[in-house]
Amino acid sequence: MVAVRKQGPPQTGWAAIRPVLVAFMIVADAFTVASLAIVRPESWFAPFFGFGVVLIGLIWFEVWAIRHRHDDG
């Protein structure tokens, strides 16, 4: 017996929408880093460094997510 695949709109799985979700997190984190760099409140460096490290990790994750956006089976 041969399975016939129904033609229709492509299914959108987590792998396809992951880059968009990560991009929203990058925008939010970049806004926080930019705000800390511009305003420089008292004792600003520790949160700036922390959010900056997270921003670098999110950028790496975005690149990975774009490369693996067709991984849903």
Secondary structure, 3 states (H helix, E strand, C coil): CCCCCCCCCCCCCHHHHHHHHHHHHHHHHHHHHHHHHHHCCCCCHHHHHHHHHHHHHHHHHHHHHHHCCCCCC
